[in-house]
Amino acid sequence: MQQRPEWIPDGVDLEKPSAARCYDFYLGGAYNFEVDRELGRKALQVVPHLKEIAVNNRAFLRRAVRYCLDQGIRQFLDIGSGIPTAGNVHEIVHSVDPEARVVYVDNEPVAVAHSRSILEGVEGASIVQADLLDVAGVLDAPETRRMLDFSEPIAIMMVALVHFVPDSSKPREVIRHYYEHLPVGSHIGFSHVTGDHHREGVEGLVKLYENSINPVTLRTRDEVAELISDFQLVEPGVVYVPDWRPDTQEDVWEHPERSIVYGAVGRKV
Ligand SMILES: C[S@@+](CC[C@H](N)C(=O)[O-])C[C@H]1O[C@@H](n2cnc3c(N)ncnc32)[C@H](O)[C@@H]1O
């Protein structure tokens, strides 16, 4: 067994890969363990452009955040925020308005510990350790209440998150609970893995993640649309992420379905 590095928080299972740490590996980060890299390497065998997929999903997150900023939103609740990496939500948001507020939420202890350390001394951003499924645990956390004003629009981000929620946990109802607590004018930024194309590679990924902390549930485009159907989708609706309002040449993919991730932004009207 590898030696336990000092920065690892108590309670972390070093023997099981986690989605947060594998994703950090795809993005070239340093907050992953051998067990995550092992899964990551196998995943790259079944979907060789997985690193590009992760980078592209981050680019979608940035465009969705900027869209919400353009709508005048100054409060962000980023659930399943992951291990901080280049272009974090608070960096984008604070570059536009230093007074804006960002609350990150994740249930993975490494993601939370690293977020806590980079947010130390940062005004207007904090991290809550909670589970998406525990709506009250997220919305009533003292940090959430201190930072966010629920009488003003909020952008809730669930990016590359809900495919980790099985149907048995009723994700449609969970998202509705969040929707009900948000004021009119709030937005959701959403992305989700699908097997609508490249079925074989994507199913290979699902199989690999079966033994991780975060098994994956694939959903079709219609199922993704249904999950967020309380919100009014802004153009272009639910599309492969490269097609969601690309703003640089790098965002545009000749075959957007290779991204294997649908993205959308919706508004509460
Ligand atoms: C693939 S990462 C996405 C990170 C970031 N949102 C992005 O798109 O760049 C998914 C994150 O969701 C977190 N996660 C998975 N299930 C969760 C749950 N039930 N509650 C909170 N976070 C969860 C994982 O720990 C991981 O950090």
The ligand as an SDF file (V2000), in Angstrom:
LIG
                    3D

 27 29  0  0  0  0  0  0  0  0999 V2000
  -16.7960   14.9990  -12.8130 C   0  0  0  0  0  0  0  0  0  0  0  0
  -16.6840   16.0270  -11.3890 S   0  0  0  0  0  0  0  0  0  0  0  0
  -17.2860   17.5770  -12.0400 C   0  0  0  0  0  0  0  0  0  0  0  0
  -16.6210   18.7900  -11.4270 C   0  0  0  0  0  0  0  0  0  0  0  0
  -17.1150   20.1270  -11.9900 C   0  0  0  0  0  0  0  0  0  0  0  0
  -18.5320   20.2990  -11.7340 N   0  0  0  0  0  0  0  0  0  0  0  0
  -16.8700   20.2160  -13.4720 C   0  0  0  0  0  0  0  0  0  0  0  0
  -17.7940   19.9390  -14.2480 O   0  0  0  0  0  0  0  0  0  0  0  0
  -15.7670   20.5640  -13.8850 O   0  0  0  0  0  0  0  0  0  0  0  0
  -18.1050   15.4960  -10.4140 C   0  0  0  0  0  0  0  0  0  0  0  0
  -18.0730   15.9670   -8.9870 C   0  0  0  0  0  0  0  0  0  0  0  0
  -19.3380   15.6860   -8.3860 O   0  0  0  0  0  0  0  0  0  0  0  0
  -19.1100   15.2450   -7.0690 C   0  0  0  0  0  0  0  0  0  0  0  0
  -20.2850   14.4580   -6.6330 N   0  0  0  0  0  0  0  0  0  0  0  0
  -20.7100   13.2590   -7.1010 C   0  0  0  0  0  0  0  0  0  0  0  0
  -21.8460   12.8860   -6.4780 N   0  0  0  0  0  0  0  0  0  0  0  0
  -22.1450   13.8910   -5.5960 C   0  0  0  0  0  0  0  0  0  0  0  0
  -23.2070   14.0890   -4.6670 C   0  0  0  0  0  0  0  0  0  0  0  0
  -24.1820   13.1830   -4.5240 N   0  0  0  0  0  0  0  0  0  0  0  0
  -23.2060   15.2200   -3.9270 N   0  0  0  0  0  0  0  0  0  0  0  0
  -22.2110   16.1510   -4.0840 C   0  0  0  0  0  0  0  0  0  0  0  0
  -21.1900   16.0070   -4.9530 N   0  0  0  0  0  0  0  0  0  0  0  0
  -21.1450   14.8910   -5.6950 C   0  0  0  0  0  0  0  0  0  0  0  0
  -17.8440   14.4320   -7.1530 C   0  0  0  0  0  0  0  0  0  0  0  0
  -17.2170   14.3000   -5.8830 O   0  0  0  0  0  0  0  0  0  0  0  0
  -17.0260   15.2710   -8.1310 C   0  0  0  0  0  0  0  0  0  0  0  0
  -16.2530   16.2330   -7.4600 O   0  0  0  0  0  0  0  0  0  0  0  0
  1  2  1  0
  2  3  1  0
  2 10  1  0
  3  4  1  0
  4  5  1  0
  5  6  1  0
  5  7  1  0
  7  8  2  0
  7  9  1  0
 10 11  1  0
 11 12  1  0
 11 26  1  0
 12 13  1  0
 13 14  1  0
 13 24  1  0
 14 15  1  0
 14 23  1  0
 15 16  2  0
 16 17  1  0
 17 18  1  0
 17 23  2  0
 18 19  1  0
 18 20  2  0
 20 21  1  0
 21 22  2  0
 22 23  1  0
 24 25  1  0
 24 26  1  0
 26 27  1  0
M  CHG  2   2   1   9  -1
M  END
$$$$
